[in-house]
Amino acid sequence: MEKPSPKTVYENLDELEKADVVTSACYRQLAQDVLADPDVNETLRQDIADRLQQANHLLAINNVEGDESY
């Protein structure tokens, strides 16, 4: 399977809320792979990191209740 471009990975992060659990996990892993690749443009890596952090924050807000810890 061919890896998607970093731009596609960035765009996929907008789909996390709409995707099923497995697809969402795959998108997150692909984002992590891009973040670890020093050959990817630093600005694009930062944009992906920001979008991934925002998605992770929303996941925590939507799934953690009361006194549960994250």
C-alpha positions in Angstrom: 0.0 0.0 0.0 1.4 3.4 -1.0 1.7 6.0 1.7 -0.5 9.1 1.2 1.1 12.4 0.7 1.6 14.6 3.8 -1.1 17.0 2.4 -3.6 14.1 2.2 -2.7 13.1 5.8 -3.4 16.7 6.8 -6.7 16.7 5.0 -7.7 13.3 6.5 -7.4 14.7 10.0 -10.5 16.8 9.3 -12.4 13.5 8.8 -11.6 12.0 12.2 -15.0 12.8 13.7 -16.8 11.3 10.7 -14.6 8.2 10.4 -15.1 4.9 12.1 -12.7 3.9 14.9 -10.3 1.9 12.8 -10.1 4.5 10.0 -9.6 7.2 12.6 -6.8 5.2 14.2 -5.2 4.8 10.8 -5.4 8.5 10.1 -3.8 9.3 13.5 -1.0 6.8 12.8 -0.3 8.2 9.4 -0.1 11.6 10.9 2.4 10.4 13.5 4.5 8.8 10.7 4.6 12.2 8.8 5.5 14.0 12.0 8.5 11.6 12.4 9.7 12.2 8.9 12.4 14.9 8.8 12.1 15.0 5.0 8.6 16.5 5.2 8.5 20.3 5.2 8.6 21.7 8.7 5.6 24.0 8.2 3.5 21.2 7.0 4.6 19.0 9.9 3.7 21.8 12.3 0.2 22.2 10.7 -0.3 18.4 11.0 0.8 18.5 14.6 -1.6 21.3 15.4 -4.5 19.6 13.7 -3.8 16.3 15.4 -3.5 18.0 18.8 -6.8 19.7 18.3 -8.4 16.4 17.3 -7.0 14.6 20.3 -8.3 17.4 22.5 -11.8 17.0 21.1 -11.6 13.2 21.6 -10.7 13.7 25.2 -13.6 16.2 25.7 -16.1 13.9 24.1 -15.0 10.7 25.8 -13.9 11.6 29.3 -16.6 12.2 31.9 -16.7 13.6 35.4 -13.7 12.6 37.5 -12.2 10.2 34.9 -8.7 11.0 34.0 -7.3 11.1 30.4 
